[in-house]
Amino acid sequence: MAFLNKQEFTEVIDRTPLVSIDLVVENERGEILFGLRTNRPAKGYWFVPGGRILKDETLDDAFLRLTQNELGVEINRSDARLLDIYEHFYEDSVMGGKPSTHYVVAGYHLKVQQNSLALPTGDQHNEYKWCAKAMVKGDASIHKHSSDYMDAFLNI
């Protein structure tokens, strides 16, 4: 897998969309997991776990890496259901106020036993909460891109 230096990555963000996976994680009580974002974009909002797919990384490998990094447990992509492909646009980026960011996102729904997770704090999120599905759309602290998943999710 290839990694870029800060200048190269800034140029990529400025010129191309990024491809990512978002994890709409449901516990045994039917609640959805959100983490409080510590970095841009969407800093300060509750957001579903997820992250970028790396160059030369297969979707299956990216899914395993992201579930391990974001949930503390490896879950196979075959154990999740693709909700849809989404586009997320942000006025800022991980680099700061500029450049803007465009993500093409594969949103996946997966069910877990809450006690099987080992949720990390610090790098992406500094706390987590579980939210009843019916409450997500009305919660202004949950980023719109995450609450939009409920439209597809509630129609499954």
Residue, then its C-alpha position, 0 to 999 in steps of 0.5 A: m500500500a502506498f502512502l503519500n507525504k503531506q504535500e502530495f496528499t494535499e494535491v490529491i485532495d485538491r484534485t480528485p475524490l477520495v474513496s472510503i468505506d463508512l460503517v453503519v454499526e448496529n448493536e443487539r438493541g438496534e442502536i447505531l454507533f457514532g464517534l465524536r470526530t476529533n479532526r477535519p472534516a466534520k470535526g466536532y460532529w458525531f459520525v459513523p466509523g470508517g475511513r479511506i481505501l488505500k492505493d492497491e488495497t482491495l475492498d476486502d482488505a480495506f474493510l478488515r483494516l477499517t473494522q480493526n482500526e475503528l471497532g477494535v475487531e476484524i469483520n469481513r466485508s461479506d458479513a456486512r450489507l452494502l447500503d449504497i454508494y454516496e458522495h460527501f462534500y466538505e468545504d475543508s479537509v484533514m489538512g485544514g480549511k483548504p482544500s475542500t474534500h470530495y469523498v465517494v463512500a461505500g456505506y455498509h451496514l453491519k450488526v455486532q454484539q456491543n461487548s465484542l468491540a474495543l473502540p479506540t479513542g484519540d486518533q479519529h474519535n474521542e468518545y462514542k455513543w449509541c443512538a436509537k435509529a429513530m432519533v438519529k435524523g433529529d439529532a443536530s450533533i450527528h453530521k448530516h452525512s451520517s444521518d443520511y444513512m438512516d434513509a437507506f438503512l430504515n428501508i432495508 
